[in-house]
Amino acid sequence: MRYNGVVARVPGKVNLQLSVGPLGADGFHEVTTVFQAISLFDDVTVASSKAGDGVSINIFGQTASGVPIDNTNLAVKAAQLMIEKYDLPKDLAIKLKKEIPVAGGMAGGSADAAGVIVGLDSLYELGLSRDEMESVGATLGADVPFSICGGVAIGTGRGDQITPALAKGSYNWVLALSGQGLATQSVYKECDRLREGLSIALPSVSEPLMQALRAGDAKALGKSLINELQPAACSLRPALRLVLDVGNDYGALGGVVSGSGPTVAFLVSDDEHAMDLTVALSGSGVVSSVVRASGAVAGARIVESF
Ligand code: ATP
């Protein structure tokens, strides 16, 4: 071990596509999703600590409020899993500097788990491949492998089987955040309720969307954004429809609820357009805050060793 600690920087994500298959016998839905990693980051520090201290966690940053500080925190779960699996020292101090919204459909908890996995691989020089780290991550949550991978990728299965996708260009996002999160499980449950009696096809990748990404065509991408959980998220949180309307009225290239929501992601053409929409959303009274981000960015990576 050359260092006492490392810092991993991990991005949040938006789902450019989220198609949801029928409810399976195991209680899960098969999904096909296209992720894009965007420039909102959690910084995850892992450092060795005094013998007997065990795993400790300390959380700060803009979105720290309400994040659990016990063993239910995904970062702690990731540390316990890695310690067990690779027989690592049991005393570890984790620090999370959070910028990714909590319970916002942007994979905040998954990002922190990914940061711990990549951080411990580096700290203890385990030499794990990205694939190995992604499979460890998949046991913790469906979005963890993508948080490790970053960029643009297709997720199948539960969204945890990741294939990087060919994508060109850089995209500007305006994100409308809600003060209160939505629990992923409740949104899936509402989705099942709304679909009762309907026959649901197996999900597949949207060809127009992939074509837009290959061409780096933001306008075409805006038109292809799709989230089959959106009706359920809007049903549980009707104000989201108003948020989507503001984006439409102000000429967003496209707008979509990210993942299970309630964050709404708007694709815009340039900085000026982003500014107009930010002002309109902020003044609308239907969102708690608005942030800007761009994508695609890299997945979890080490930015500091000490
Ligand atoms: P996803 O997009 O992967 O469905 P999300 O972004 O909607 O997830 P998270 O931010 O991961 O949601 O938070 C979901 C819940 O997980 C929170 O309400 C919180 O109680 C719990 N949680 C556990 N660990 C963390 C963490 N490190 N950061 C944020 N939330 C965490």
Residues whose N, C-alpha, C, O or C-beta is under 5 A from the ligand:
A	BS01	ATP	G66 V67 T72 N73 L74 A75 P101 V102 A103 G104 G105 M106 A107 G108 G109 S110 D112 D143 L182 T184 G259 G261
